[in-house]
């Protein structure tokens, strides 16, 4: 069964006394697009690629926003000794001794007074196997909730689309009835040669057959394909093309009215299809 593209999923977990909140939001989009907002130290990490790979297994279309926040929102880091900078200082000190002849030794107090010998490095807890396990579980739970809402939307869309198709079928039946009436009337009014020419110019059996074929294909896709949005959009365009051809070919006021009703329903269905994955 078809699915919609709107949804919301969430989950949370605790790690080292910090609460992490994972939120997924999904809206309509013709392709599959990810917008991922993570704590600074996780940007461009394996966490980001893990999210994309996992969600891509279940989603085909939609703009997916992923947000991972933490409480309290602090960038945890550790103080690290800048060994390379200290080595450069020592090399320069030796050069100064050599150039000036100064013999004073350098003590720890002198080294500690030098700038940039320490720096803060973010603690990459997110690489810890325990963190990864908790995050994966949260991602699974949030995705399940997101998919549930997309499935609910799909059921609602299916009902609306089926109603539209039923209305189209009824209008087609009325259109066929009207064409038979016109053919019968013309048969009485025209000579055999004129009636033959009339049938040649006004015969819409091919268009009606193709229209019915597209309706059947549309219904099959609705029932069997959960990610049929693009195909349904293509089919509905073909249906519109057929009814336009039919309306232009069979020039009758009452038949034209039924064609207008069909086109109106097709337009409404096309709008709804934009919400189908």
N, C-alpha and C positions, 0 to 999 in steps of 0.2 A: 504493500500500500504506500501511497505517496506520503512524503514528509514535508512540513513547512520549513522555513529558514529562520524563524524567530524563536529565540529560546534564552534561557538563563540557567546557569548551574553554579553551585558554590560548594565549598568544603573548607575545613580548617584542620590544623594539627599543631602540636606543641613539640618543640625541639630545643633542648638546652635552656628551658625556661622562657622561650620566645614563642609567641603564637603567630602562626603563618595563616593567612587567609587567601584562598584561591577563588577567584570569580571569573566565570566564563559568560560572555554575552554574544549573541548571534543575531544578525539582522540580514535583510535581503541583499544579495549581490550576485551578479551574473557568473562570477568565478569564485574560487575559494581563496580568501585573503586572510592573513593573520596580522593582528596588531597586538604585540606582546609587550607588556609593561612589567618589568622585574626590578628588584633592588639593584642598585648600581653595580655591585660586584658580580652579579649573575648575568649581566648583559653580554650577549655573544658567547655564552657558555653552553655546555652540553645540555643544561636545563632547557634553554630556548629550543634547541633542535629536538629534544625529547618531546616537548609539547607539540611541535609541528608534526613530528612523525606519528605520535599517538592519535591526535585529532584527525589527521588525514586518513586514518583507517576507517573512520565512521562518518566523515562529512565530505560532501562533494561540491557544495556551493554555499556561499554566504560569507559575510565579513565577520570574522571571529575576533573578539577582543578578549585578551587574557590578561588578568591583573593579579599579581602576587604581592601582597603587603604583609607587614609584620608589626606586632605590637610588643614592646614599644618600637617605634620606627627609628632605630639607631643603627648606624653603620659600624658594626663591630670590627675592631682592628687591633693589631698588636704592634708594639714598638720593636723595630728591627735595626740592627747595627749596619750602617752603610760602609761595608768593608772596602769597597773599591775607592770610595772617597778618602778614607783614612790612608790607604796605600799611596794615593796620589799626594796627600799632605806629607807623608814621610819622605817620599822621593824629593819633593820640593825643599823640605828641611835639610836634607843632605846636600842638595845643590847650594842652598844658602850658606851652609857651613864651609863648603868648598870655595865659594866665591868670596866670602867675607872673613874666613878664618875664625869665626866664633866657635867656641868649644862647648857652650852650655848644652846640657842634655835636656831632652824633652820628657816630662813626666805625665802621668795620667791626668793630673789636673789641667795641664796645658792642652792635652788632647780633647778633654771634655768641654773645653771652652771654644773649640773650633766649631764653625757653623756647618750644618747639614751632615753631621756624622750619624744622625739617627733619622729614621723616617717611619711613618705609620703604614702598615700593610694590612689591607682588609683580610679578615679571617674567612677563609673559604670553607665554611661549614657545609656548604651545599655539595661538596665533593665527598662528604662522608657517606658510606654505604647506608647507615641508619637514616640519615636525612633523605637520601634518594628513595629509600623504601617508603618512608612516610609521605614524601611528595607524590610518588607514583600512585599510592592508594588514594590520596586526595584528588589527584587528577582523574582517576577512574570514577570516583563518586560524583565529582562535579560534572563530568562528561555524561554520566548516566542520567542525571537530572536535566541536563541540557537536551539530550536526545528525547527524553520523555515529553518535554514541552513541545519540541519540534514534531513529535508524533501526534500529540494532541492537536496541534494546529493542522497537521496533515489530514486528520479525520474530519475536522470542520471544513477544510477546503474541499475534501472529497464530496461532502454532502452538497456544498454549493455548486461544484462543477457538475455533479450528476443532475441537479435540478436544471441547470442550464442546458445540458444535453437533452434532457426530456422535453424541454420547451422547443428546442430545435427540431427534434423528431416530430413533435406535434405540428409544427409549422410546415415541415416537409410533407407530412401527410395531407395537409390542407392544400399545399402547393400542387401536389400530384393530382388531387381531386379537381382542382381548378384547371389544370392543363388538360385533363380528360374532357372536362366540360367544353373547353375552348375547341379542342380537336373535333368533338362531336358536332358542335355548332358549325364549325367551318366545313365539315364534311357535307352538311346539308346545304350550305350556302354556295359552295364552290363546285366547279366542274372537276372531273377526275384529274385532269392535267393540272389545274390550279391547286387542287388539294395536295397533289403529289409535291408540287413546288413548295407549298406551305409547310408540309411535313419536313422537307429537306432543310428549310431555313429555321424552323421553330422547334425542331426535335432537341430536347434537352435530356434525353435518357442517359447519355454519357456523363453529363455533369451531375445528374442525380445519383448515378451509380458511384461515381468517384466521391461525392459528398458522403454517401452512406458508408463507403469503404473507410474514409478518414474518421468517421464517427466510431466505427467498430475498432479501428486501430487506437484511437484516443482512449476508448473504454478499456481496451486490453492493457495499455500502458498504465492507466490509473490503478488497475487491479494488481498488476504484477511487478511494476518497477517503482522502487521507493525513491529513486533519484531521477525522475523522468522529466524534470522541468524544461530542459532544453529541447527534448524531443516533442513534448506537448506543445511548446511554443511553435515549433516548426509545423506540426500537424494543423494547429489552429490557423496558421497563416495560409496553408493550402486550402483549408475549408473556406476561408474568406475569399481566396482567389476563385474557387469554383462557384460560389454563390454570386460573386460579381459578374462572372462570365454568363451564368445562367440568367441573371436579371437583365443583362444587356441583350441577350439572345431572344428571350421570350418576353416580348413587349406587350404586357397586359396589365391593366390597372390593378386588378385584384391580386394577380400573381405577384406584382411588384410589392404590394403591401406585405405579403408573406415573406418575400425576400428581405424587406426592411427589418422585419421581426427577427429573422434568422441572423442577419448581420449585427443587430443590436445585441443578441445573446452571445454571438461570437466575440464581440468587443468586451463584454462583461467577463467572459471566460478568460480572454487574453489578459485582462487586468489581474485576475485571480492567479493565473499561472505564474505571474512574476513572484509570487510568494512560495512557489513549489521548488523544492530542492532539485 
